[in-house]
Amino acid sequence: DRVPFVYATINGQRELFLIDTGASTSMLDKKLCDEVKIYYMATGLEVIGVDGTSIPLKTTGRIPFTLDSIPYSASFAVQDMTSLRGTIGSDVLGFYRLTVDFKTCELR
């Protein structure tokens, strides 16, 4: 079971992010946002968490970040993610026409 990860740098902090091709929205951990001073706000909407509970949706504006030193920008949903610092979802993958090579676990 090969799981694709990539190093993302946001506001000067380098973190390991999961590439989640099944996620429609990229996400950042709330603690990461607080640490590197990324502004986020409540949207008034709710999402259903993996345990089936409703969670208030928070989001960032469009923020710059790098993946392996290549610059990108995107808006992120913000949640308490416990063990992950962030995910790159199909929103970013599709916008930048990135594909995942699951054999080598690399972005192309």
N, C-alpha and C positions, 0 to 999 in steps of 0.2 A: 504494500500500500504506500505509494509515493504521494506525498502531499506537497503541492507547490507553495513555497514561501519566497518572499523577496524582501530585500532591505529597502525601506523607505526612510527618507530624511525629511522631517517637517520641523520648521523653525530651529534648525540646527541639531535636532536630536534624531539619531539613527536608530530605527526599531525594525524588528522582524514582523512583517505583515503576511497574513494568509491570503493567497489568491483563491477567491471563492467564486467559481464560475456559475454557481447556482444562486448566488445572491444578486438581487436586482440593484441593490444599493451598497455602496462602499461605506464602511463604518470606522469610527475612531473610538477608542476607549476614553471615557469621561476623565479618568485620572491623567491620561496622557495630555488631553486638552488643557486641563488645569495646570499641569507641570510646565508646558511650553507656551502657555498663555494664548491658546486659540479660543477666540470668542465663539460661543454657540448660543442658540436661543430656542425656546419652546415654540412649537409650531401650532399648538392647539389641537393637533391630531394625535391619535394613538396607534400603536402597532401591537400585534400579537407576538409575544415572546415565545421562545422554544418550549416553555412549560405551559403555554396556553393562556397566560395572564396578559392583560392589557398594560402597555407601557407607554407613558407620554413620549412622543417623538420630539427629539431635539435635533437641530441641524446647524452646520456651519455655513458661512458664505463660501464662495469659491476661494480656495486657499492653494498656494503653490507648494509643491513637494517634489522630491526626486525619487526615482526608482533606479538603483544602481547608477547614480549620477546623471540620469537623463531627466530633464525638467518636464513636469506636468502640472496641471491644476484641476481641482474638482471640489464639489461640495460633498460633505460627508454627513451621515447620520451619526449621532453621538449617543452612546449607551454605556452602561457599566458592563464591561466585557470580561471581567475576572482574569482569565489567563492569556488573552490576546490583547495586543496593543492597537491592532487595526486590521481591517480586511480591505482588499481591492475587489470590488464586485464587477458585475457585467456592465454597469453604467460606465465605468472608466475603461474597461477592456474594449467595449464597443465603440465609445467615442474616439479612442485613440487607435482603433483597429489592432489591438494587441491580441495575440493568441498564446495559448499555453501549450508547450510541448511536455506532455505528461511523462514521456520516457525519460527526459533529462530534467524535468521540473523547472523549465526556463520560460521566461516571457520572450516573445518574438514580435 
